[in-house]
Amino acid sequence: MAANAEQDQLAQLEQQVDELLVLTQVLGKENRALRAQQKNWSTERAKLIEKNELAKSRVESMISRLKALEKD
């Protein structure tokens, strides 16, 4: 009787370990996907910041030219 209980416990433990292995694989895959997505967002953010700085520079240049035209 005790042997059956031990076998049941062992089988249950094996099932839990198998479930944890599957979960580890799923979480690892999800983690890699999230890291790739984060890298893409960071790259896109850097590009947008660069575009914003360029636009800001152009607007400031236009304002300066308009002010110079007003003085003439």
Secondary structure in CASP SS format (residue, H / E / C, confidence):
PFRMAT SS
TARGET T0000
AUTHOR 0000-0000-0000
METHOD secondary structure of the structure
MODEL  1
M C 1.00
A H 1.00
A H 1.00
N H 1.00
A H 1.00
E H 1.00
Q H 1.00
D H 1.00
Q H 1.00
L H 1.00
A H 1.00
Q H 1.00
L H 1.00
E H 1.00
Q H 1.00
Q H 1.00
V H 1.00
D H 1.00
E H 1.00
L H 1.00
L H 1.00
V H 1.00
L H 1.00
T H 1.00
Q H 1.00
V H 1.00
L H 1.00
G H 1.00
K H 1.00
E H 1.00
N H 1.00
R H 1.00
A H 1.00
L H 1.00
R H 1.00
A H 1.00
Q H 1.00
Q H 1.00
K H 1.00
N H 1.00
W H 1.00
S H 1.00
T H 1.00
E H 1.00
R H 1.00
A H 1.00
K H 1.00
L H 1.00
I H 1.00
E H 1.00
K H 1.00
N H 1.00
E H 1.00
L H 1.00
A H 1.00
K H 1.00
S H 1.00
R H 1.00
V H 1.00
E H 1.00
S H 1.00
M H 1.00
I H 1.00
S H 1.00
R H 1.00
L H 1.00
K H 1.00
A H 1.00
L H 1.00
E H 1.00
K H 1.00
D C 1.00
END
